Amino acid sequence: MTFSAVESTATTGRTAAETTSPITYPATITAGATLVCIVRATAAGAIGWPAGWNELVEDASDGADDVTAIAWRKAVGNEDGTTFDVTHGSRKCAAIVYSITGATDPTVTPPQLSTVAVGASQTPDPTTCTPTGGAKDYLWLWLG
C-alpha cells in the first residue's frame, strides 16, 4: 500500500509590486501527483489562478491588507521546475507549491480543508478537519 507523501516543494518570493507573479513548480513532479499551492499577496483583491487550478479557499479576514489563497491541481508530469502565473493586487507575494504522491486522485476526492482560523498568536492552532473519506491514513499539512 502506498501512503501519501510530500515528494518535493518549491517556494517563490516576489519582491516587486506586480499584478502577475510567476510561481515556480517543484523540481521533481510525478505525473498524477496532487499539486497544492498556497499564495499570500500583500494587497487586497482576488487571487486569479490559471486553467487547471482549483481554488479551495481565499481569505482576507486577518485585518491586514493581504489575501491568502490555496488551490490544487493534478500534475501532468511535465511541470518540473517550470512556472505558472497567478494574478493579484499590485504588490508583493509569496508562494509554496507541494507535490504530493500516493494520494487519492484529486479529481475524484479533492484535498480538504478545515475552517480557516484567523488571528495573531505565538502558538497558532488549526481548527478541526474531519475528512469525508472515513478512517484511513491521511497526509495532513498545516499551513500558517
Stockholm file with secondary structure:
# STOCKHOLM 1.0

chainA/1-144         MTFSAVESTATTGRTAAETTSPITYPATITAGATLVCIVRATAAGAIGWPAGWNELVEDASDGADDVTAIAWRKAVGNEDGTTFDVTHGSRKCAAIVYSITGATDPTVTPPQLSTVAVGASQTPDPTTCTPTGGAKDYLWLWLG
#=GR chainA/1-144 SS CCCCEEEEEEEEEEEEEEEEEEEECCSCCCTTCEEEEEEEESSSSCCBCCTTCEEEEEECCSSSSCEEEEEEEECCSCCTTCEEEEEEEEEEEEEEEEEEESCCCTTTSCCCCCCCCCCCCSSCCCCCCCCTTCSSCCCCCCCC
#=GC SS_cons         CCCCEEEEEEEEEEEEEEEEEEEECCSCCCTTCEEEEEEEESSSSCCBCCTTCEEEEEECCSSSSCEEEEEEEECCSCCTTCEEEEEEEEEEEEEEEEEEESCCCTTTSCCCCCCCCCCCCSSCCCCCCCCTTCSSCCCCCCCC
//
